[in-house]
């Protein structure tokens, strides 16, 4: 079906020197449903996968065993025109320690602001500024286990 099955270190289960992240990986559904659906993947969850992958590639190049694991936490601003839904799920797959969701017009504005913020930090080459790390840490949300 085109998806890559990965281990806990984001490596292909078939080829240990191949890593995969994001929407191309196969995540087993938590439960069977009448309509087959895939597990959703959010931007922060993918950032978590990328952080683990880069650490593990660096470790593998150094001749050591990879050990970084992505947390797969979900933080999302889902824009729906002039409204939207914001949610947090830690971790994304049950059992969860944190679940929170709110709907409203404020999500649309927050999404626009976040897009500008995200583009700015990428242009500066800083994927996780210290203040972002502090805020997410205070909320008990982290990228790596």
MOSULUR-V572363 format. One record per residue. RES is the residue in three letters. PSI is psi as a letter, one per 30 degrees, with the letter a starting at -180 (* if undefined). OMEGA is omega in whole degrees, 0 to 359 (NA if undefined). Layout:
RES,PSI,OMEGA / RES,PSI,OMEGA
This chain:
UNK,g,175 / UNK,f,179 / UNK,l,180 / UNK,k,176 / UNK,k,183 / UNK,l,174 / UNK,a,182 / UNK,f,180 / UNK,g,179 / UNK,g,179 / UNK,k,174 / UNK,k,178 / UNK,f,181 / UNK,e,182 / UNK,j,186 / UNK,f,179 / UNK,g,177 / UNK,k,178 / UNK,l,178 / UNK,k,179 / UNK,l,170 / UNK,b,188 / UNK,f,181 / UNK,f,181 / UNK,l,179 / UNK,k,175 / UNK,k,181 / UNK,k,178 / UNK,l,181 / UNK,e,180 / UNK,l,178 / UNK,k,178 / UNK,l,180 / UNK,e,177 / UNK,k,181 / UNK,k,178 / UNK,l,176 / UNK,l,177 / UNK,k,180 / UNK,l,179 / UNK,k,181 / UNK,l,180 / UNK,e,182 / UNK,e,177 / UNK,e,179 / UNK,e,175 / UNK,e,178 / UNK,e,178 / UNK,e,181 / UNK,e,179 / UNK,e,179 / UNK,e,181 / UNK,e,181 / UNK,e,177 / UNK,e,182 / UNK,e,176 / UNK,e,178 / UNK,e,179 / UNK,e,180 / UNK,e,178 / UNK,e,179 / UNK,f,178 / UNK,g,180 / UNK,l,180 / UNK,k,178 / UNK,k,181 / UNK,f,182 / UNK,k,179 / UNK,k,177 / UNK,k,179 / UNK,f,182 / UNK,h,175 / UNK,k,182 / UNK,k,171 / UNK,k,186 / UNK,k,168 / UNK,j,182 / UNK,j,182 / UNK,k,180 / UNK,i,181 / UNK,c,180 / UNK,g,176 / UNK,a,179 / UNK,a,179 / UNK,k,174 / UNK,k,177 / UNK,l,175 / UNK,k,175 / UNK,j,183 / UNK,j,345 / UNK,l,183 / UNK,e,180 / UNK,k,180 / UNK,l,0 / UNK,k,184 / UNK,k,174 / UNK,e,182 / UNK,k,169 / UNK,k,180 / UNK,k,177 / UNK,k,177 / UNK,k,180 / UNK,k,174 / UNK,l,179 / UNK,f,181 / UNK,f,181 / UNK,e,177 / UNK,e,179 / UNK,e,179 / UNK,e,179 / UNK,e,177 / UNK,e,180 / UNK,e,181 / UNK,e,179 / UNK,e,178 / UNK,e,178 / UNK,e,183 / UNK,e,179 / UNK,e,179 / UNK,e,182 / UNK,e,177 / UNK,e,177 / UNK,e,179 / UNK,f,179 / UNK,g,180 / UNK,j,184 / UNK,f,181 / UNK,i,178 / UNK,l,184 / UNK,e,182 / UNK,e,176 / UNK,e,179 / UNK,e,180 / UNK,e,181 / UNK,e,180 / UNK,e,177 / UNK,e,178 / UNK,e,178 / UNK,g,180 / UNK,h,177 / UNK,k,180 / UNK,l,183 / UNK,e,185 / UNK,k,176 / UNK,*,NA
